[in-house]
Amino acid sequence: AQNGLISKSNQHPLSYQALRTCLATVAKLIRQQQAENPDRHFSVHCPRIGAGLGGGNWTHIVEIFRQTILASGIDVFVYDLPQ
């Protein structure tokens, strides 16, 4: 979902549409795993993907998580990594 790093010549390397597609695919794969393993709990753990060197707006990225992963009933845990 990200093409390179944020720079003067690449102000917005993150593609929100590509991120939406990726997270929708992750949700689909997790739903398949849940169907095959109903006794297991699946969740997504990640840093604030796309908001740092990707140049994305975290508020917008959260909404994409809500519409894809969270809408599928899958828990999401986001971690702030040390600087």
C-alpha positions as CSV (number, residue, x, y, z in Angstrom):
1,A,0.0,0.0,0.0
2,Q,3.0,2.2,0.2
3,N,5.3,3.2,-2.6
4,G,8.6,4.4,-1.1
5,L,9.1,6.8,1.8
6,I,7.8,10.3,2.4
7,S,10.2,12.9,0.8
8,K,10.1,16.2,-1.0
9,S,9.4,14.4,-4.3
10,N,7.0,11.8,-2.7
11,Q,4.7,13.6,-0.3
12,H,2.1,10.9,-0.1
13,P,3.6,7.5,-0.7
14,L,0.6,5.7,1.0
15,S,-2.3,4.7,-1.2
16,Y,-5.5,4.7,0.9
17,Q,-7.2,2.5,-1.7
18,A,-4.4,0.0,-1.8
19,L,-4.4,-0.1,2.0
20,R,-8.2,-0.7,2.0
21,T,-7.7,-3.6,-0.4
22,C,-4.9,-5.1,1.7
23,L,-6.9,-4.8,4.9
24,A,-10.0,-6.2,3.3
25,T,-7.9,-9.2,2.1
26,V,-6.5,-9.7,5.6
27,A,-10.1,-9.6,7.1
28,K,-11.2,-12.2,4.5
29,L,-8.3,-14.5,5.3
30,I,-8.9,-14.2,9.0
31,R,-12.7,-15.0,8.6
32,Q,-11.7,-18.1,6.6
33,Q,-9.3,-19.1,9.4
34,Q,-12.0,-18.5,12.0
35,A,-14.5,-20.7,10.1
36,E,-11.9,-23.5,10.0
37,N,-10.8,-23.0,13.6
38,P,-13.9,-21.9,15.6
39,D,-12.2,-22.4,19.0
40,R,-9.4,-20.0,18.2
41,H,-9.4,-16.3,18.6
42,F,-7.8,-14.2,15.8
43,S,-6.7,-10.6,16.0
44,V,-4.6,-8.1,14.1
45,H,-1.6,-6.5,15.8
46,C,0.4,-3.7,14.1
47,P,2.0,-0.3,14.6
48,R,0.4,2.8,13.1
49,I,0.9,1.6,9.6
50,G,1.1,4.2,6.8
51,A,1.1,7.2,9.2
52,G,4.8,7.7,9.6
53,L,7.1,7.4,6.6
54,G,4.0,6.6,4.5
55,G,2.7,10.1,5.0
56,G,-0.9,9.0,5.6
57,N,-3.4,10.6,8.0
58,W,-3.9,8.4,11.0
59,T,-7.5,9.4,11.4
60,H,-8.2,8.3,7.8
61,I,-6.3,5.1,8.3
62,V,-8.3,4.3,11.4
63,E,-11.5,4.7,9.4
64,I,-10.2,2.2,6.9
65,F,-9.5,-0.3,9.7
66,R,-13.1,0.3,11.0
67,Q,-14.6,-0.4,7.5
68,T,-12.5,-3.6,6.9
69,I,-11.0,-5.4,9.9
70,L,-13.3,-4.1,12.7
71,A,-16.4,-4.4,10.5
72,S,-15.6,-8.1,10.3
73,G,-15.7,-8.4,14.1
74,I,-11.9,-8.9,14.3
75,D,-10.0,-7.2,17.2
76,V,-7.2,-4.8,16.3
77,F,-4.4,-3.8,18.6
78,V,-2.3,-0.8,17.5
79,Y,1.1,-0.1,19.1
80,D,3.1,3.1,19.2
81,L,6.7,2.1,18.5
82,P,9.5,3.8,20.4
83,Q,11.2,6.6,18.5
